């Protein structure tokens, strides 16, 4: 059996090709997706920690022992899946986590984001919906 591949998990914005933001955790990426792109997440996401296995050796830094190359993978902000291409992450997210995309929870009434800011959809005069911050949770 070949040794596990050293992998560094990068947390990058996949919403827009113009947005090149990178973060050091999936939680920080979720915060960016909420604030900059109006994604909607539950208050808490129970995402298990990635453990080394027969296929992958997860690294905290994008460097490896001298005799091995490090693969950079893009981590999903909701689950433990990761991909070698950012476009593959975007396709995975759209297929498997579309309930968190902007506007998907507005029909369900009020939602609470992981930043602790509540939002509710409100119809304005020309029937477009808008999201208003109600306050921070203490």
Biotite code that builds the C-alpha atoms (Angstrom):
import biotite.structure as struc

atoms = struc.array([
    struc.Atom([0.000, 0.000, 0.000], chain_id="A", res_id=1, res_name="UNK", atom_name="CA", element="C"),
    struc.Atom([1.376, 3.458, -0.918], chain_id="A", res_id=2, res_name="UNK", atom_name="CA", element="C"),
    struc.Atom([1.904, 5.941, 1.912], chain_id="A", res_id=3, res_name="UNK", atom_name="CA", element="C"),
    struc.Atom([-0.828, 8.528, 2.541], chain_id="A", res_id=4, res_name="UNK", atom_name="CA", element="C"),
    struc.Atom([-0.702, 11.716, 0.472], chain_id="A", res_id=5, res_name="UNK", atom_name="CA", element="C"),
    struc.Atom([0.243, 14.832, 2.498], chain_id="A", res_id=6, res_name="UNK", atom_name="CA", element="C"),
    struc.Atom([-2.641, 17.304, 2.100], chain_id="A", res_id=7, res_name="UNK", atom_name="CA", element="C"),
    struc.Atom([-3.101, 20.872, 3.252], chain_id="A", res_id=8, res_name="UNK", atom_name="CA", element="C"),
    struc.Atom([-6.756, 21.949, 3.393], chain_id="A", res_id=9, res_name="UNK", atom_name="CA", element="C"),
    struc.Atom([-7.257, 25.509, 2.130], chain_id="A", res_id=10, res_name="UNK", atom_name="CA", element="C"),
    struc.Atom([-10.470, 27.387, 2.937], chain_id="A", res_id=11, res_name="UNK", atom_name="CA", element="C"),
    struc.Atom([-11.154, 29.615, -0.061], chain_id="A", res_id=12, res_name="UNK", atom_name="CA", element="C"),
    struc.Atom([-14.186, 31.507, -1.274], chain_id="A", res_id=13, res_name="UNK", atom_name="CA", element="C"),
    struc.Atom([-15.791, 29.702, -4.215], chain_id="A", res_id=14, res_name="UNK", atom_name="CA", element="C"),
    struc.Atom([-18.791, 32.003, -4.731], chain_id="A", res_id=15, res_name="UNK", atom_name="CA", element="C"),
    struc.Atom([-17.260, 34.284, -7.343], chain_id="A", res_id=16, res_name="UNK", atom_name="CA", element="C"),
    struc.Atom([-14.154, 34.207, -9.516], chain_id="A", res_id=17, res_name="UNK", atom_name="CA", element="C"),
    struc.Atom([-13.611, 37.846, -8.453], chain_id="A", res_id=18, res_name="UNK", atom_name="CA", element="C"),
    struc.Atom([-13.451, 36.915, -4.770], chain_id="A", res_id=19, res_name="UNK", atom_name="CA", element="C"),
    struc.Atom([-10.060, 35.384, -3.976], chain_id="A", res_id=20, res_name="UNK", atom_name="CA", element="C"),
    struc.Atom([-10.377, 35.392, -0.161], chain_id="A", res_id=21, res_name="UNK", atom_name="CA", element="C"),
    struc.Atom([-8.573, 32.630, 1.792], chain_id="A", res_id=22, res_name="UNK", atom_name="CA", element="C"),
    struc.Atom([-9.142, 31.718, 5.429], chain_id="A", res_id=23, res_name="UNK", atom_name="CA", element="C"),
    struc.Atom([-7.423, 29.549, 8.016], chain_id="A", res_id=24, res_name="UNK", atom_name="CA", element="C"),
    struc.Atom([-10.613, 27.725, 9.078], chain_id="A", res_id=25, res_name="UNK", atom_name="CA", element="C"),
    struc.Atom([-13.951, 26.632, 7.686], chain_id="A", res_id=26, res_name="UNK", atom_name="CA", element="C"),
    struc.Atom([-15.653, 28.754, 10.366], chain_id="A", res_id=27, res_name="UNK", atom_name="CA", element="C"),
    struc.Atom([-13.941, 31.907, 9.066], chain_id="A", res_id=28, res_name="UNK", atom_name="CA", element="C"),
    struc.Atom([-14.910, 30.962, 5.501], chain_id="A", res_id=29, res_name="UNK", atom_name="CA", element="C"),
    struc.Atom([-18.551, 30.524, 6.602], chain_id="A", res_id=30, res_name="UNK", atom_name="CA", element="C"),
    struc.Atom([-18.456, 33.967, 8.263], chain_id="A", res_id=31, res_name="UNK", atom_name="CA", element="C"),
    struc.Atom([-17.178, 35.476, 4.984], chain_id="A", res_id=32, res_name="UNK", atom_name="CA", element="C"),
    struc.Atom([-19.854, 33.662, 2.946], chain_id="A", res_id=33, res_name="UNK", atom_name="CA", element="C"),
    struc.Atom([-22.545, 35.032, 5.296], chain_id="A", res_id=34, res_name="UNK", atom_name="CA", element="C"),
    struc.Atom([-21.307, 38.622, 5.400], chain_id="A", res_id=35, res_name="UNK", atom_name="CA", element="C"),
    struc.Atom([-20.058, 39.074, 1.829], chain_id="A", res_id=36, res_name="UNK", atom_name="CA", element="C"),
    struc.Atom([-22.290, 36.731, -0.178], chain_id="A", res_id=37, res_name="UNK", atom_name="CA", element="C"),
    struc.Atom([-25.475, 36.364, 1.950], chain_id="A", res_id=38, res_name="UNK", atom_name="CA", element="C"),
    struc.Atom([-25.163, 32.598, 2.498], chain_id="A", res_id=39, res_name="UNK", atom_name="CA", element="C"),
    struc.Atom([-27.336, 31.205, 5.304], chain_id="A", res_id=40, res_name="UNK", atom_name="CA", element="C"),
    struc.Atom([-26.005, 28.699, 7.839], chain_id="A", res_id=41, res_name="UNK", atom_name="CA", element="C"),
    struc.Atom([-27.447, 27.259, 11.026], chain_id="A", res_id=42, res_name="UNK", atom_name="CA", element="C"),
    struc.Atom([-26.095, 28.715, 14.262], chain_id="A", res_id=43, res_name="UNK", atom_name="CA", element="C"),
    struc.Atom([-23.887, 25.663, 14.798], chain_id="A", res_id=44, res_name="UNK", atom_name="CA", element="C"),
    struc.Atom([-22.520, 23.129, 12.324], chain_id="A", res_id=45, res_name="UNK", atom_name="CA", element="C"),
    struc.Atom([-21.266, 19.888, 13.819], chain_id="A", res_id=46, res_name="UNK", atom_name="CA", element="C"),
    struc.Atom([-18.382, 19.097, 11.501], chain_id="A", res_id=47, res_name="UNK", atom_name="CA", element="C"),
    struc.Atom([-16.120, 16.260, 12.659], chain_id="A", res_id=48, res_name="UNK", atom_name="CA", element="C"),
    struc.Atom([-12.385, 16.818, 12.761], chain_id="A", res_id=49, res_name="UNK", atom_name="CA", element="C"),
    struc.Atom([-10.453, 15.382, 9.827], chain_id="A", res_id=50, res_name="UNK", atom_name="CA", element="C"),
    struc.Atom([-8.271, 12.492, 10.942], chain_id="A", res_id=51, res_name="UNK", atom_name="CA", element="C"),
    struc.Atom([-5.260, 11.059, 9.158], chain_id="A", res_id=52, res_name="UNK", atom_name="CA", element="C"),
    struc.Atom([-6.131, 7.858, 7.318], chain_id="A", res_id=53, res_name="UNK", atom_name="CA", element="C"),
    struc.Atom([-4.709, 5.434, 4.766], chain_id="A", res_id=54, res_name="UNK", atom_name="CA", element="C"),
    struc.Atom([-5.313, 7.939, 1.929], chain_id="A", res_id=55, res_name="UNK", atom_name="CA", element="C"),
    struc.Atom([-4.426, 11.322, 3.450], chain_id="A", res_id=56, res_name="UNK", atom_name="CA", element="C"),
    struc.Atom([-2.016, 12.811, 5.959], chain_id="A", res_id=57, res_name="UNK", atom_name="CA", element="C"),
    struc.Atom([-3.548, 16.176, 6.951], chain_id="A", res_id=58, res_name="UNK", atom_name="CA", element="C"),
    struc.Atom([-1.062, 18.985, 7.523], chain_id="A", res_id=59, res_name="UNK", atom_name="CA", element="C"),
    struc.Atom([-1.509, 22.192, 9.519], chain_id="A", res_id=60, res_name="UNK", atom_name="CA", element="C"),
    struc.Atom([0.876, 24.057, 7.204], chain_id="A", res_id=61, res_name="UNK", atom_name="CA", element="C"),
    struc.Atom([1.327, 23.785, 3.423], chain_id="A", res_id=62, res_name="UNK", atom_name="CA", element="C"),
    struc.Atom([4.810, 22.273, 3.800], chain_id="A", res_id=63, res_name="UNK", atom_name="CA", element="C"),
    struc.Atom([5.832, 18.645, 4.109], chain_id="A", res_id=64, res_name="UNK", atom_name="CA", element="C"),
    struc.Atom([8.856, 16.494, 4.813], chain_id="A", res_id=65, res_name="UNK", atom_name="CA", element="C"),
    struc.Atom([11.627, 17.059, 2.287], chain_id="A", res_id=66, res_name="UNK", atom_name="CA", element="C"),
    struc.Atom([10.939, 13.902, 0.301], chain_id="A", res_id=67, res_name="UNK", atom_name="CA", element="C"),
    struc.Atom([7.203, 14.450, -0.280], chain_id="A", res_id=68, res_name="UNK", atom_name="CA", element="C"),
    struc.Atom([5.110, 16.948, -2.238], chain_id="A", res_id=69, res_name="UNK", atom_name="CA", element="C"),
    struc.Atom([2.065, 18.501, -0.569], chain_id="A", res_id=70, res_name="UNK", atom_name="CA", element="C"),
    struc.Atom([-1.300, 18.532, -2.307], chain_id="A", res_id=71, res_name="UNK", atom_name="CA", element="C"),
    struc.Atom([-3.437, 21.605, -1.696], chain_id="A", res_id=72, res_name="UNK", atom_name="CA", element="C"),
    struc.Atom([-7.122, 20.725, -1.448], chain_id="A", res_id=73, res_name="UNK", atom_name="CA", element="C"),
    struc.Atom([-10.095, 23.033, -0.993], chain_id="A", res_id=74, res_name="UNK", atom_name="CA", element="C"),
    struc.Atom([-12.229, 22.147, 2.016], chain_id="A", res_id=75, res_name="UNK", atom_name="CA", element="C"),
    struc.Atom([-16.008, 22.295, 2.148], chain_id="A", res_id=76, res_name="UNK", atom_name="CA", element="C"),
    struc.Atom([-17.184, 24.725, 4.862], chain_id="A", res_id=77, res_name="UNK", atom_name="CA", element="C"),
    struc.Atom([-20.050, 22.381, 5.849], chain_id="A", res_id=78, res_name="UNK", atom_name="CA", element="C"),
    struc.Atom([-18.676, 18.818, 5.701], chain_id="A", res_id=79, res_name="UNK", atom_name="CA", element="C"),
    struc.Atom([-15.284, 17.082, 5.659], chain_id="A", res_id=80, res_name="UNK", atom_name="CA", element="C"),
    struc.Atom([-15.107, 16.651, 1.880], chain_id="A", res_id=81, res_name="UNK", atom_name="CA", element="C"),
    struc.Atom([-12.209, 18.309, 0.079], chain_id="A", res_id=82, res_name="UNK", atom_name="CA", element="C"),
    struc.Atom([-11.239, 18.707, -3.552], chain_id="A", res_id=83, res_name="UNK", atom_name="CA", element="C"),
    struc.Atom([-8.136, 19.394, -5.602], chain_id="A", res_id=84, res_name="UNK", atom_name="CA", element="C"),
    struc.Atom([-9.989, 21.975, -7.739], chain_id="A", res_id=85, res_name="UNK", atom_name="CA", element="C"),
    struc.Atom([-12.018, 24.942, -6.491], chain_id="A", res_id=86, res_name="UNK", atom_name="CA", element="C"),
    struc.Atom([-14.601, 24.341, -9.236], chain_id="A", res_id=87, res_name="UNK", atom_name="CA", element="C"),
    struc.Atom([-15.133, 20.822, -7.877], chain_id="A", res_id=88, res_name="UNK", atom_name="CA", element="C"),
    struc.Atom([-15.806, 22.269, -4.416], chain_id="A", res_id=89, res_name="UNK", atom_name="CA", element="C"),
    struc.Atom([-18.318, 24.699, -5.907], chain_id="A", res_id=90, res_name="UNK", atom_name="CA", element="C"),
    struc.Atom([-20.105, 21.857, -7.742], chain_id="A", res_id=91, res_name="UNK", atom_name="CA", element="C"),
    struc.Atom([-20.130, 19.726, -4.565], chain_id="A", res_id=92, res_name="UNK", atom_name="CA", element="C"),
    struc.Atom([-21.529, 22.609, -2.521], chain_id="A", res_id=93, res_name="UNK", atom_name="CA", element="C"),
    struc.Atom([-24.259, 23.422, -5.036], chain_id="A", res_id=94, res_name="UNK", atom_name="CA", element="C"),
    struc.Atom([-25.285, 19.762, -5.252], chain_id="A", res_id=95, res_name="UNK", atom_name="CA", element="C"),
    struc.Atom([-25.014, 18.729, -1.590], chain_id="A", res_id=96, res_name="UNK", atom_name="CA", element="C"),
    struc.Atom([-25.491, 21.906, 0.470], chain_id="A", res_id=97, res_name="UNK", atom_name="CA", element="C"),
    struc.Atom([-27.797, 24.065, -1.673], chain_id="A", res_id=98, res_name="UNK", atom_name="CA", element="C"),
    struc.Atom([-29.998, 24.849, 1.358], chain_id="A", res_id=99, res_name="UNK", atom_name="CA", element="C"),
    struc.Atom([-27.231, 27.214, 2.543], chain_id="A", res_id=100, res_name="UNK", atom_name="CA", element="C"),
    struc.Atom([-27.056, 29.194, -0.711], chain_id="A", res_id=101, res_name="UNK", atom_name="CA", element="C"),
    struc.Atom([-28.317, 32.800, -0.661], chain_id="A", res_id=102, res_name="UNK", atom_name="CA", element="C"),
    struc.Atom([-32.119, 32.994, -0.604], chain_id="A", res_id=103, res_name="UNK", atom_name="CA", element="C"),
    struc.Atom([-32.764, 29.279, -0.025], chain_id="A", res_id=104, res_name="UNK", atom_name="CA", element="C"),
    struc.Atom([-34.024, 29.657, 3.560], chain_id="A", res_id=105, res_name="UNK", atom_name="CA", element="C"),
    struc.Atom([-36.014, 32.869, 3.062], chain_id="A", res_id=106, res_name="UNK", atom_name="CA", element="C"),
    struc.Atom([-39.192, 30.939, 2.298], chain_id="A", res_id=107, res_name="UNK", atom_name="CA", element="C"),
    struc.Atom([-38.855, 29.161, 5.644], chain_id="A", res_id=108, res_name="UNK", atom_name="CA", element="C"),
    struc.Atom([-39.155, 32.404, 7.659], chain_id="A", res_id=109, res_name="UNK", atom_name="CA", element="C"),
    struc.Atom([-36.474, 33.355, 10.155], chain_id="A", res_id=110, res_name="UNK", atom_name="CA", element="C"),
    struc.Atom([-32.967, 31.895, 10.145], chain_id="A", res_id=111, res_name="UNK", atom_name="CA", element="C"),
    struc.Atom([-29.964, 32.411, 12.402], chain_id="A", res_id=112, res_name="UNK", atom_name="CA", element="C"),
    struc.Atom([-26.446, 32.563, 11.020], chain_id="A", res_id=113, res_name="UNK", atom_name="CA", element="C"),
    struc.Atom([-23.301, 31.254, 12.696], chain_id="A", res_id=114, res_name="UNK", atom_name="CA", element="C"),
    struc.Atom([-22.253, 34.844, 13.422], chain_id="A", res_id=115, res_name="UNK", atom_name="CA", element="C"),
    struc.Atom([-25.113, 35.128, 15.904], chain_id="A", res_id=116, res_name="UNK", atom_name="CA", element="C"),
    struc.Atom([-27.002, 37.657, 13.753], chain_id="A", res_id=117, res_name="UNK", atom_name="CA", element="C"),
    struc.Atom([-30.653, 36.863, 13.164], chain_id="A", res_id=118, res_name="UNK", atom_name="CA", element="C"),
    struc.Atom([-32.182, 37.684, 9.835], chain_id="A", res_id=119, res_name="UNK", atom_name="CA", element="C"),
    struc.Atom([-35.724, 37.649, 8.534], chain_id="A", res_id=120, res_name="UNK", atom_name="CA", element="C"),
    struc.Atom([-36.991, 38.133, 5.009], chain_id="A", res_id=121, res_name="UNK", atom_name="CA", element="C"),
    struc.Atom([-39.187, 41.172, 4.505], chain_id="A", res_id=122, res_name="UNK", atom_name="CA", element="C"),
    struc.Atom([-41.052, 42.056, 1.324], chain_id="A", res_id=123, res_name="UNK", atom_name="CA", element="C"),
    struc.Atom([-40.636, 45.654, 0.196], chain_id="A", res_id=124, res_name="UNK", atom_name="CA", element="C"),
    struc.Atom([-42.952, 47.622, -2.089], chain_id="A", res_id=125, res_name="UNK", atom_name="CA", element="C"),
    struc.Atom([-41.761, 46.116, -5.355], chain_id="A", res_id=126, res_name="UNK", atom_name="CA", element="C"),
    struc.Atom([-41.904, 42.546, -3.953], chain_id="A", res_id=127, res_name="UNK", atom_name="CA", element="C"),
    struc.Atom([-38.150, 42.023, -3.692], chain_id="A", res_id=128, res_name="UNK", atom_name="CA", element="C"),
    struc.Atom([-37.090, 40.471, -0.388], chain_id="A", res_id=129, res_name="UNK", atom_name="CA", element="C"),
    struc.Atom([-34.479, 42.079, 1.844], chain_id="A", res_id=130, res_name="UNK", atom_name="CA", element="C"),
    struc.Atom([-32.654, 40.722, 4.876], chain_id="A", res_id=131, res_name="UNK", atom_name="CA", element="C"),
    struc.Atom([-32.419, 42.855, 8.006], chain_id="A", res_id=132, res_name="UNK", atom_name="CA", element="C"),
    struc.Atom([-30.106, 42.297, 10.983], chain_id="A", res_id=133, res_name="UNK", atom_name="CA", element="C"),
    struc.Atom([-32.107, 42.052, 14.198], chain_id="A", res_id=134, res_name="UNK", atom_name="CA", element="C"),
    struc.Atom([-29.243, 41.930, 16.700], chain_id="A", res_id=135, res_name="UNK", atom_name="CA", element="C"),
    struc.Atom([-26.416, 39.863, 18.102], chain_id="A", res_id=136, res_name="UNK", atom_name="CA", element="C"),
    struc.Atom([-26.967, 36.899, 20.361], chain_id="A", res_id=137, res_name="UNK", atom_name="CA", element="C"),
    struc.Atom([-25.332, 37.206, 23.795], chain_id="A", res_id=138, res_name="UNK", atom_name="CA", element="C"),
])
